[in-house]
């Protein structure tokens, strides 16, 4: 029997207290943090939706797995259990563990990228883009046009534009060392990529002899969307869809902190023997021996269990329903969001919500700060703060001004989400009072992590441009 209520398919056996704060305290804390939510102490956050990366609650089986962790420097049995679990879903020849996904990105870019290289994707996320640009290469975003329209309903807004990809490969293929595809497309609202699109991208790569690499942090969520939305896959299991996805790729980068349900870890997987040899050499320099790669054996054990749990369809149904619950409630309030709702987060369209704040006065940052001061909720800006800074030091507005509310896996209950909705209603009601921000200090890359902000005075920013009466008479 179908029911409206989707319950958590787990029981809670351990809890962590939340320290409650009041508004005056939060206003002081965010000011002391230079209005950057990354600088807050986590104890000063009531509902933490900054990221779903590394914030999952591990299961009893994962905690039990920690006790099996073998900390041998080389050839640990934990590595081989980890490798077996990865290969059960992703049958690549070489599985190279790293301490997290950006380490896998750094190693890969160190092998393939140079100042002449162009590396296309649907949309590169922040660390991927930074690792590409640190080599002098160009990160090229080729998401379909539908993916740039927050209001448009489209089942696979994360798809890469195959026509533009083909043109790039035909015109500049000698400068394209790899093609990447991010599943799901985080920067574009957590939107999925269809299997048809994955097959099309893989075929173009094969035609032009360019390796096809998946940035696969949320592979299980993407597979579940395929099962729900793509013709011909409704009767396939998520595990079968996952295996088909990876059968089209030549390699992958992975942050296990997302869809492996752990707090640390990642890997680089490759089929190319020469690239794998070079990757292991780089790994030893900065991460560790190839059978632990910067992780403890217990971390490898937790990943192995998490990869079995993540493809459970009861869990994925609950995961999508709980994210959709928040998105639909915000829509009912009148809050503009990226539609359809993604898998791991709800993305609020700050540009539409705060049209009086120009992009380079960072409406997403203004909204994120207001959410914190109102209810102690920490989200993250994904807009001109994160993506406006250009490699040459200039600044351009991002295509979208979003605030991501990323939902940690198996952490919050419906009452926590209802609290978020109530706080959002308060922010929505006073949205016209919010003002923009200026950046007073920033690093040369990935500025959103450490930049300092200062709110702009309302009278100095958006005052109406009126002509004094005596000037009007004189003219």
NUPANU-403744 format. One record per residue (C-alpha): x, y, z. Coordinates in steps of 0.25 Angstrom, whole numbers, padded with zeros to 4 digits, always signed. Layout:
<rs>
R     u     v     w
R     X     Y     Z
...
</rs>
This chain:
<rs>
R     u     v     w
R +0000 +0000 +0000
R +0006 +0014 -0004
R +0006 +0024 +0007
R +0009 +0039 +0007
R +0018 +0038 +0019
R +0032 +0034 +0016
R +0039 +0029 +0028
R +0054 +0029 +0031
R +0058 +0014 +0028
R +0067 +0014 +0040
R +0066 +0015 +0055
R +0074 +0025 +0063
R +0083 +0019 +0074
R +0093 +0030 +0077
R +0090 +0045 +0078
R +0098 +0058 +0078
R +0093 +0070 +0086
R +0091 +0084 +0078
R +0094 +0096 +0086
R +0083 +0106 +0084
R +0087 +0121 +0081
R +0079 +0134 +0081
R +0079 +0144 +0070
R +0087 +0154 +0077
R +0098 +0144 +0079
R +0097 +0140 +0065
R +0099 +0154 +0060
R +0111 +0155 +0068
R +0117 +0142 +0064
R +0115 +0144 +0049
R +0121 +0158 +0050
R +0133 +0152 +0057
R +0134 +0142 +0046
R +0135 +0153 +0036
R +0122 +0149 +0031
R +0127 +0137 +0025
R +0119 +0124 +0029
R +0131 +0115 +0027
R +0138 +0123 +0039
R +0128 +0120 +0049
R +0130 +0109 +0060
R +0121 +0097 +0057
R +0116 +0098 +0071
R +0110 +0111 +0068
R +0101 +0105 +0057
R +0087 +0100 +0060
R +0084 +0093 +0046
R +0097 +0091 +0038
R +0093 +0090 +0023
R +0107 +0096 +0018
R +0110 +0083 +0011
R +0106 +0068 +0010
R +0121 +0065 +0009
R +0127 +0057 +0021
R +0115 +0060 +0029
R +0107 +0047 +0028
R +0103 +0039 +0040
R +0110 +0025 +0039
R +0102 +0012 +0041
R +0104 +0002 +0052
R +0110 -0007 +0042
R +0120 +0004 +0038
R +0124 +0006 +0052
R +0126 -0009 +0054
R +0135 -0009 +0042
R +0144 +0001 +0048
R +0148 -0010 +0058
R +0153 -0018 +0047
R +0162 -0007 +0042
R +0176 -0012 +0039
R +0186 -0002 +0040
R +0198 -0009 +0033
R +0206 +0001 +0025
R +0206 -0007 +0012
R +0196 -0018 +0007
R +0186 -0016 +0018
R +0174 -0026 +0017
R +0165 -0014 +0019
R +0170 -0008 +0006
R +0166 -0021 -0002
R +0152 -0021 +0005
R +0151 -0006 +0000
R +0156 -0010 -0014
R +0146 -0021 -0015
R +0134 -0012 -0011
R +0138 -0002 -0021
R +0140 -0012 -0032
R +0126 -0018 -0029
R +0120 -0005 -0034
R +0131 +0001 -0043
R +0139 -0009 -0050
R +0152 -0001 -0053
R +0165 -0007 -0053
R +0173 +0002 -0043
R +0166 +0007 -0030
R +0175 +0017 -0024
R +0171 +0022 -0010
R +0172 +0037 -0006
R +0169 +0045 +0007
R +0157 +0052 -0001
R +0152 +0055 -0015
R +0161 +0067 -0017
R +0173 +0059 -0015
R +0169 +0050 -0026
R +0166 +0062 -0035
R +0180 +0068 -0032
R +0187 +0055 -0036
R +0179 +0054 -0049
R +0181 +0068 -0053
R +0196 +0067 -0050
R +0196 +0055 -0060
R +0187 +0061 -0071
R +0187 +0076 -0071
R +0196 +0087 -0076
R +0195 +0101 -0079
R +0190 +0098 -0093
R +0179 +0088 -0088
R +0164 +0090 -0089
R +0156 +0081 -0080
R +0141 +0081 -0082
R +0130 +0076 -0073
R +0116 +0079 -0071
R +0119 +0088 -0059
R +0132 +0087 -0051
R +0131 +0089 -0037
R +0140 +0098 -0028
R +0151 +0089 -0025
R +0152 +0082 -0039
R +0152 +0096 -0045
R +0163 +0101 -0036
R +0171 +0088 -0038
R +0170 +0090 -0053
R +0173 +0105 -0053
R +0185 +0103 -0044
R +0192 +0095 -0055
R +0189 +0107 -0065
R +0179 +0099 -0072
R +0165 +0104 -0075
R +0152 +0098 -0069
R +0141 +0098 -0079
R +0126 +0097 -0075
R +0117 +0091 -0085
R +0104 +0089 -0078
R +0091 +0089 -0086
R +0084 +0102 -0087
R +0072 +0097 -0079
R +0082 +0095 -0068
R +0084 +0110 -0067
R +0069 +0113 -0065
R +0066 +0111 -0050
R +0051 +0111 -0053
R +0051 +0101 -0064
R +0045 +0087 -0062
R +0054 +0077 -0069
R +0057 +0063 -0064
R +0072 +0064 -0067
R +0077 +0078 -0065
R +0091 +0073 -0062
R +0093 +0068 -0076
R +0106 +0072 -0084
R +0103 +0079 -0097
R +0107 +0068 -0107
R +0107 +0078 -0119
R +0116 +0088 -0112
R +0125 +0076 -0107
R +0126 +0071 -0121
R +0130 +0084 -0127
R +0141 +0086 -0116
R +0146 +0072 -0119
R +0146 +0075 -0134
R +0153 +0089 -0133
R +0162 +0087 -0122
R +0163 +0072 -0119
R +0178 +0072 -0118
R +0177 +0081 -0106
R +0166 +0073 -0099
R +0173 +0062 -0090
R +0161 +0057 -0084
R +0146 +0060 -0083
R +0139 +0060 -0070
R +0125 +0059 -0066
R +0120 +0062 -0052
R +0108 +0053 -0046
R +0100 +0059 -0041
R +0103 +0073 -0046
R +0106 +0080 -0032
R +0108 +0094 -0037
R +0095 +0094 -0046
R +0086 +0090 -0034
R +0089 +0076 -0032
R +0083 +0072 -0045
R +0085 +0058 -0051
R +0091 +0053 -0064
R +0083 +0043 -0072
R +0089 +0030 -0077
R +0086 +0034 -0091
R +0095 +0047 -0089
R +0106 +0038 -0082
R +0106 +0029 -0094
R +0106 +0040 -0104
R +0118 +0047 -0097
R +0125 +0034 -0096
R +0123 +0031 -0111
R +0129 +0045 -0115
R +0141 +0043 -0106
R +0143 +0029 -0113
R +0142 +0035 -0127
R +0152 +0046 -0123
R +0161 +0036 -0115
R +0160 +0045 -0102
R +0158 +0038 -0089
R +0144 +0040 -0082
R +0145 +0042 -0067
R +0133 +0043 -0057
R +0133 +0052 -0045
R +0124 +0042 -0038
R +0122 +0048 -0024
R +0107 +0046 -0024
R +0106 +0034 -0033
R +0095 +0026 -0026
R +0086 +0038 -0025
R +0088 +0040 -0040
R +0085 +0026 -0043
R +0072 +0027 -0035
R +0068 +0039 -0043
R +0071 +0030 -0056
R +0062 +0019 -0050
R +0051 +0029 -0047
R +0051 +0038 -0060
R +0058 +0031 -0071
R +0050 +0022 -0081
R +0054 +0008 -0080
R +0060 +0008 -0066
R +0049 +0007 -0057
R +0050 -0008 -0055
R +0065 -0008 -0053
R +0071 -0008 -0040
R +0080 +0004 -0035
R +0092 -0005 -0035
R +0090 -0009 -0049
R +0089 +0005 -0053
R +0101 +0009 -0046
R +0109 -0002 -0053
R +0104 +0002 -0066
R +0108 +0017 -0063
R +0122 +0013 -0060
R +0123 +0003 -0072
R +0124 +0015 -0081
R +0135 +0022 -0074
R +0151 +0021 -0074
R +0152 +0026 -0060
R +0146 +0034 -0049
R +0149 +0043 -0037
R +0142 +0041 -0024
R +0139 +0048 -0011
R +0135 +0036 -0002
R +0130 +0047 +0007
R +0117 +0048 -0001
R +0111 +0035 -0007
R +0120 +0025 +0001
R +0114 +0031 +0014
R +0127 +0033 +0022
R +0134 +0045 +0028
R +0147 +0044 +0020
R +0152 +0038 +0008
R +0152 +0037 -0007
R +0159 +0030 -0019
R +0164 +0031 -0033
R +0160 +0020 -0042
R +0167 +0017 -0056
R +0168 +0007 -0067
R +0180 +0012 -0073
R +0193 +0005 -0067
R +0202 +0017 -0070
R +0193 +0027 -0064
R +0191 +0018 -0052
R +0206 +0016 -0050
R +0209 +0031 -0050
R +0197 +0034 -0041
R +0202 +0024 -0030
R +0216 +0031 -0031
R +0209 +0044 -0028
R +0201 +0038 -0018
R +0213 +0033 -0010
R +0219 +0047 -0010
R +0207 +0054 -0003
R +0197 +0044 +0001
R +0203 +0031 +0005
R +0206 +0017 +0001
R +0196 +0012 -0010
R +0189 +0003 -0001
R +0185 +0013 +0009
R +0186 +0027 +0001
R +0185 +0036 +0013
R +0174 +0028 +0020
R +0174 +0019 +0032
R +0170 +0004 +0030
R +0157 +0007 +0038
R +0153 +0018 +0028
R +0155 +0008 +0017
R +0146 -0002 +0024
R +0135 +0009 +0026
R +0135 +0012 +0011
R +0134 -0003 +0008
R +0121 -0004 +0016
R +0116 +0010 +0011
R +0117 +0006 -0003
R +0107 -0006 +0000
R +0097 +0003 +0008
R +0097 +0014 -0002
R +0090 +0006 -0013
R +0079 +0002 -0004
R +0066 +0007 -0011
R +0058 +0009 +0002
R +0069 +0018 +0007
R +0069 +0026 -0007
R +0054 +0027 -0007
R +0055 +0033 +0007
R +0067 +0042 +0003
R +0060 +0048 -0009
R +0046 +0050 -0002
R +0053 +0057 +0009
R +0060 +0067 +0000
R +0047 +0069 -0008
R +0039 +0072 +0004
R +0048 +0084 +0007
R +0048 +0089 -0007
R +0033 +0088 -0008
R +0031 +0095 +0005
R +0039 +0106 +0001
R +0032 +0107 -0013
R +0019 +0108 -0005
R +0024 +0120 +0003
R +0028 +0127 -0010
R +0043 +0125 -0009
R +0049 +0123 -0023
R +0057 +0110 -0024
R +0064 +0102 -0035
R +0054 +0092 -0041
R +0052 +0081 -0041
R +0058 +0078 -0027
R +0072 +0072 -0027
R +0076 +0059 -0019
R +0085 +0064 -0008
R +0081 +0079 -0007
R +0071 +0090 -0009
R +0077 +0102 -0017
R +0070 +0115 -0014
R +0070 +0125 -0026
R +0076 +0137 -0018
R +0076 +0146 -0031
R +0061 +0144 -0032
R +0058 +0145 -0017
R +0067 +0158 -0015
R +0066 +0165 -0029
R +0070 +0178 -0022
R +0084 +0173 -0019
R +0093 +0173 -0031
R +0101 +0160 -0034
R +0114 +0166 -0030
R +0108 +0171 -0017
R +0106 +0156 -0015
R +0091 +0153 -0012
R +0094 +0139 -0009
R +0104 +0143 +0002
R +0093 +0153 +0007
R +0083 +0142 +0008
R +0092 +0132 +0015
R +0096 +0142 +0026
R +0081 +0145 +0028
R +0078 +0130 +0029
R +0089 +0129 +0040
R +0085 +0141 +0048
R +0070 +0137 +0047
R +0071 +0123 +0051
R +0085 +0118 +0053
R +0084 +0111 +0039
R +0097 +0110 +0031
R +0096 +0109 +0016
R +0106 +0112 +0005
R +0106 +0122 -0006
R +0108 +0117 -0020
R +0109 +0129 -0029
R +0118 +0141 -0031
R +0126 +0139 -0018
R +0129 +0124 -0022
R +0130 +0126 -0037
R +0132 +0141 -0040
R +0147 +0141 -0037
R +0154 +0139 -0051
R +0169 +0133 -0053
R +0174 +0146 -0057
R +0169 +0153 -0045
R +0157 +0160 -0051
R +0143 +0157 -0046
R +0130 +0154 -0054
R +0116 +0151 -0049
R +0113 +0136 -0049
R +0102 +0130 -0058
R +0093 +0127 -0046
R +0093 +0133 -0031
R +0089 +0121 -0022
R +0089 +0117 -0008
R +0090 +0103 -0006
R +0084 +0096 +0006
R +0091 +0082 +0006
R +0085 +0072 +0014
R +0094 +0062 +0022
R +0091 +0048 +0020
R +0083 +0041 +0032
R +0085 +0053 +0041
R +0073 +0062 +0042
R +0058 +0058 +0044
R +0046 +0064 +0039
R +0045 +0074 +0051
R +0058 +0079 +0048
R +0054 +0082 +0033
R +0041 +0088 +0038
R +0049 +0098 +0047
R +0057 +0102 +0034
R +0044 +0105 +0027
R +0039 +0113 +0038
R +0052 +0121 +0038
R +0051 +0123 +0023
R +0037 +0129 +0024
R +0043 +0139 +0034
R +0054 +0143 +0024
R +0045 +0143 +0012
R +0036 +0153 +0019
R +0047 +0163 +0021
R +0055 +0160 +0008
R +0054 +0174 +0003
R +0061 +0179 +0016
R +0074 +0171 +0012
R +0086 +0178 +0007
R +0098 +0173 -0001
R +0112 +0171 +0003
R +0126 +0175 -0001
R +0139 +0166 +0000
R +0150 +0173 +0008
R +0160 +0161 +0008
R +0161 +0149 -0001
R +0171 +0139 -0006
R +0175 +0137 -0020
R +0167 +0124 -0022
R +0155 +0117 -0015
R +0152 +0130 -0008
R +0139 +0126 -0003
R +0145 +0118 +0008
R +0153 +0129 +0015
R +0149 +0142 +0009
R +0145 +0154 +0018
R +0132 +0161 +0016
R +0126 +0174 +0020
R +0111 +0178 +0019
R +0108 +0190 +0010
R +0101 +0201 +0017
R +0086 +0201 +0011
R +0086 +0216 +0009
R +0099 +0216 +0001
R +0095 +0204 -0008
R +0082 +0204 -0014
R +0077 +0219 -0012
R +0067 +0223 -0022
R +0073 +0232 -0033
R +0065 +0244 -0032
R +0067 +0258 -0038
R +0066 +0269 -0028
R +0054 +0279 -0031
R +0063 +0291 -0032
R +0072 +0284 -0042
R +0060 +0279 -0050
R +0054 +0293 -0051
R +0068 +0299 -0055
R +0069 +0289 -0067
</rs>
